[in-house]
Amino acid sequence: MSTRALYQLYNVAAGSAKVLKSSADIFADNCFILSSIKGNDQLYNDAKVASEKRRAEASKRNFSEANVKHAGHHADDFGDSDSDIFKIAKSKSNHARKSSKLHSKHQSHNYDQKRSFHTSRRLLEKEENDVKNIVGHKEKPQVELSQAAVPSSRLGRLFHYGTLAASMGASALRDTAETYVKTGKVPELKSLILSPRNIELMARKFSQMRGAALKVGQMLSFQDSSLLPPDIQKILLRVQNSAHYMPADQLEKTLSRELGEGWRHRLFASFDDIPIAAASIGQVHTAITRKELDEVVVKVQYPGVADSIDSDLDNILTLLTSTKLLPPGLFLEKSIANARVELKWECDYIREAANVVRYKEMLSDEPAFEVPKIYHDLSDEHVLTMQRMKGIEIVKGNWSQDVKDTISGEIMRLTLMEIYKFRFMQTDPNWANFLYNKDTGKIELLDFGACRDFDEAFTKPYVNCLRAAVRQDREMAKKYSIELGFLTGLESDAMTEAHVDSIMVLGEPFRPDTESNFYDFENQTITDRVRTNIKLMLNERLTPPPEETYSLHRKLSGAYLLCARMKAKVPRKVFEDVIGLEYEA
């Protein structure tokens, strides 16, 4: 076996050992209670002696050393319950039970400090009447979800990353040995890391971990396949389609902590324990409110996800950079930094509730869209309750082509309004966030955790750059690209031309055409033409794109890909109607 191969195997083994050592260190640091107990055997022995003396006195017999040595091994050894230590324990236990019953009895009226901070900062009003549960026929869900507990502690999550590293290392060692025996050659490290077995391990572990691992995978999976290696795409596709939810005991514990004990009968007439969806940050349950008898959905955040974002992203960054799986032109550190901010936004359901209210106001005069109502008194930082929308996911409905064209055109129009008119965008392009209600003819919008504002100092040159793309003005596209920071002005001619080419492609669907007023996304070649420049731009890019464009381009790219998926014909004038073609100073 070559020196290079041995060095690769050493790196894998050393990495696994480092993770396991870190696990042991954190375990020792967090389990300080063990050290405090160590050496206190005398305290326990004194208690046993005191107990035996009282039992001997009560039974009018002699003190027995044998009873002290075997105390605690059998129930009968405890003898009379009047012994001091056991009498105190029994008294404490009875007091705790009584306090718990009293607390539960008044829980619906007296809330702890946690519940005072729900999204509207209002206390729940006193409930006067009992409402019976509503019973009906339950439809079988279209997607069967898997159940798996969410590792919520720092130690627990590190353990999962440690076992993943160790498992992948063992798999790589085994594959190396098998390949060397068969061929006499050592495979490349990249092929070892991304073997079918390791791809399966990563997809399964990321899906179980949820949080940052799953979210980053889902975010990247919506990018064009030309940006990422095929092996990475395999992992992301598996992660995107994974669905796990919390077991019943973890769900009950989470909701009791967030909404208070007795939340089920106090707040809901019915609550379905099996979620209808499970995503990276939380899972979604259907319910009926106790007060209004309204149909709602309750989004419950996975425990520990918010606190694990930084450490999870650091681990993901280490994995992707150490294995050199991604090209340097992606500026992965910047992408991860952007994901860090957005993930923390998404974990704040109070912020998301405010975003929903804001969107509802912004779109109040737009008949094509509907935004759900928020139930502030049933929501807080990690639980969000909102009106249940009745539509179907836009890519899953059996719509006519006219309906698909309408849906695609309206979503494209909304995306342009978010950039120019509102300067406020919901940046998650997941198609499951858009429903179409055939009864109302409206597009129903979901999931507002990833919303962000854009400053006018950014949007003005950005829309000017888009105008240049529609007008096919290459010089102005270059000018505004330098002003925005896409280019430094020091790039090679080839790099500059490749960048301007990609800008021109973005404006193609909105250029006037004498033959048709609609752009046919079914027969578009935008993706193929962008792909030809990807490798050059990744290798020669001198500066990362502006921070704002990471999320904005993800949404804009998602809109283009949606139109292509729907084989839609979109009005060319939508850009001119929303943004206009004249440059702004």
C-alpha positions, -999 to +999 in steps of 0.1 A: +000+000+000+014+034-010+025+062+014-003+084+001-029+057+009-016+052+044-017+090+050-053+091+038-063+063+061-044+080+090-064+112+084-097+093+085-087+074+117-073+105+133-105+125+126-127+098+141-105+096+172-106+134+176-144+134+175-146+105+200-121+122+223-141+154+222-172+134+231-154+119+261-142+154+272-177+169+270-191+139+288-166+144+317-173+181+318-211+177+319-212+148+343-198+168+373-224+151+395-205+119+393-174+135+408-194+150+436-209+116+446-175+099+444-161+094+479-194+100+497-200+063+506-198+072+543-229+093+540-249+064+527-235+040+553-244+065+581-280+066+568-282+028+568-269+026+604-294+053+616-322+034+599-312+000+615-310+016+650-346+030+647-359-003+633-342-022+662-357+001+688-392-001+673-390-040+672-373-042+706-344-062+693-306-058+691-288-038+665-278-060+635-247-054+614-260-079+589-291-058+582-268-027+576-247-046+551-277-059+531-300-029+535-317-018+502-315-052+486-350-063+494-382-044+500-387-060+534-354-046+546-370-012+548-391-023+577-411+002+597-419+034+577-413+054+608-375+053+604-362+088+601-347+087+566-377+069+551-402+089+569-387+121+556-386+106+520-422+096+522-433+130+535-414+147+507-430+124+481-465+130+494-459+168+494-446+167+458-476+147+446-501+171+463-482+201+448-483+185+414-521+179+416-527+215+428-506+229+400-524+209+374-558+219+388-550+256+383-528+254+353-554+265+328-557+299+347-522+305+360-494+304+335-457+304+341-433+330+328-426+309+296-462+312+284-463+349+290-441+354+260-463+342+232-463+359+199-489+386+208-476+390+244-512+384+256-523+361+284-550+336+275-585+345+286-603+323+311-622+294+294-658+293+306-672+262+288-661+227+282-660+216+245-662+180+235-636+165+211-647+165+175-646+130+161-646+122+124-631+100+098-593+104+095-579+103+060-547+083+054-518+106+048-502+106+014-467+104+028-458+079+054-434+096+079-408+078+099-404+083+137-371+091+153-362+111+184-343+144+179-309+145+197-313+178+216-283+181+238-248+192+228-234+159+240-261+139+221-256+157+188-218+155+191-222+117+197-242+114+164-215+133+145-189+111+162-206+079+152-211+092+117-174+100+114-164+066+129-188+047+106-176+065+075-140+060+085-146+022+090-164+020+057-135+038+039-110+015+055-130-016+044-135-003+009-097+005+006-088-030+017-112-046-007-101-025-036-064-031-029-069-069-027-088-070-060-068-045-080-036-037-062-045+000-063-056+024-036-088+044-045-089+082-043-100+096-009-130+114-026-144+081-039-139+065-005-158+093+013-186+093-012-190+056-016-226+043-019-224+030+017-212+064+031-238+083+011-265+062+027-249+068+061-248+106+057-283+109+043-297+088+072-278+106+099-286+141+085-323+132+084-322+121+120-303+151+132-326+176+115-316+212+122-287+227+103-276+195+087-309+188+071-316+225+063-283+231+045-289+199+025-324+211+015-312+246+006-285+233-016-307+206-032-328+234-048-298+247-067-293+238-103-276+204-105-247+219-126-234+237-095-227+206-074-209+173-080-233+144-088-223+125-056-233+155-035-265+157-053-273+121-043-269+130-007-290+161-010-318+144-029-320+118-002-320+144+026-346+165+008-370+136+006-364+123+041-392+126+066-388+119+104-409+131+133-406+131+171-420+101+190-451+108+212-432+112+245-408+138+231-437+157+214-456+157+247-426+169+267-419+197+241-454+210+240-458+209+278-427+230+282-439+255+255-476+257+261-478+246+298-492+214+314-526+203+303-521+221+269-541+195+250-575+199+268-570+235+276-562+248+241-575+223+216-607+204+209-586+179+190-550+175+182-535+149+158-502+135+172-490+122+138-477+152+119-487+159+083-452+172+075-417+170+091-390+194+080-356+205+091-366+229+119-399+214+131-429+193+123-465+203+115-497+189+132-533+195+124-557+205+152-590+222+160-589+251+185-609+248+217-620+284+217-631+291+181-633+255+168-612+266+139-591+242+118-554+251+124-519+237+119-494+237+147-457+239+139-436+225+167-399+232+167-376+202+174-360+206+208-324+217+209-323+227+172-319+264+178-290+259+202-272+235+179-270+257+148-235+270+153-219+237+162-237+218+135-227+242+108-191+241+120-191+203+117-207+205+082-181+231+071-153+210+084-166+179+066-170+197+032-137+217+033-115+189+047-127+165+020-125+191-007-158+179-021-169+214-034-151+238-057-135+269-041-155+293-063-186+285-042-170+304-013-185+278+011-175+298+042-197+327+030-226+303+022-224+288+057-223+322+073-254+332+054-271+299+064-261+305+101-281+338+101-311+325+082-314+294+103-314+314+135-342+336+120-362+305+111-359+291+147-376+323+160-413+317+156-422+350+172-403+367+143-420+344+118-454+353+132-446+390+127-435+382+091-468+365+084-488+395+096-466+418+075-471+397+044-508+396+050-509+434+050-486+438+020-508+414-001-542+427+011-549+442-023-536+411-043-566+388-050-543+361-064-527+353-030-539+343+005-518+344+037-529+324+068-541+339+100-519+336+131-533+324+164-511+345+187-524+330+220-515+295+208-480+304+197-446+313+212-409+312+203-410+275+194-446+268+186-466+285+158-503+280+153-519+293+121-550+289+100-550+256+080-549+263+043-570+239+021-550+241-011-528+214-027-490+218-033-487+235-067-464+208-082-487+179-070-520+190-083-535+176-116-540+211-131-547+221-166-519+238-184-538+271-182-539+269-144-501+260-144-494+290-165-514+312-142-497+299-110-463+302-125-469+337-138-482+349-104-453+335-085-429+351-109-447+384-104-447+380-066-409+374-067-403+406-087-426+426-063-406+412-034-374+425-049-385+459-061-418+470-045-416+454-010-378+450-006-389+422+016-387+386+005-397+351+016-364+335+004-372+297+008-380+284-027-394+251-015-424+244-037-443+229-008-446+265+005-471+273-023-505+257-024-533+262-050-569+262-039-590+254-069-622+264-051-610+300-044-585+302-073-559+316-049-523+307-043-519+301-006-485+310+009-468+292+037-436+293+058-423+328+065-393+320+087-367+328+061-380+363+053-355+392+051-354+429+042-332+444+015-318+479+017-325+503-011-288+509-015-287+472-027-320+469-046-315+500-068-283+488-085-296+452-085-328+460-104-307+482-127-286+452-134-317+432-142-330+460-165-297+458-183-302+421-188-337+427-202-324+454-225-294+433-235-271+462-224-238+444-216-218+475-207-244+486-181-246+450-168-209+451-162-211+486-146-238+476-121-221+442-114-190+461-102-211+485-082-228+456-065-196+437-058-201+408-082-169+419-100-138+438-088-129+451-123-097+431-121-110+399-135-098+383-168-117+392-199-130+356-200-143+358-165-160+391-171-176+379-203-189+347-186-204+367-158-221+392-181-234+362-202-250+348-171-267+381-164-280+384-199-296+350-196-316+361-166-334+388-186-343+366-215-378+356-204-388+393-201-375+406-235-401+418-260-407+394-288-425+401-320-437+365-324-451+359-289-461+378-258-453+348-236-420+331-228-421+293-231-402+278-201-408+242-214-384+247-243-360+271-226-322+265-228-313+289-200-299+261-178-278+246-205-262+280-214-255+289-178-239+255-173-213+262-199-199+291-179-201+275-144-167+259-143-149+290-156-166+313-130-159+290-101-123+288-110-117+325-117-140+344-094-120+368-073-146+379-048-177+363-032-211+376-044-229+402-023-243+387+009-279+396-001-277+376-032-273+342-015-309+341-004-323+363-032-308+342-060-320+310-043-356+323-045-352+337-080-336+305-092-365+286-076-390+307-095-373+299-128-371+262-120-407+261-110-418+276-143-397+250-161-412+222-140-447+235-147-438+238-185-454+273-182-458+301-206-453+334-186-462+369-199-430+387-210-444+420-198-445+409-162-410+425-156-419+457-173-452+460-154-436+454-120-401+469-123-400+489-155-372+492-181-358+527-174-326+529-153-329+546-119-302+570-108 
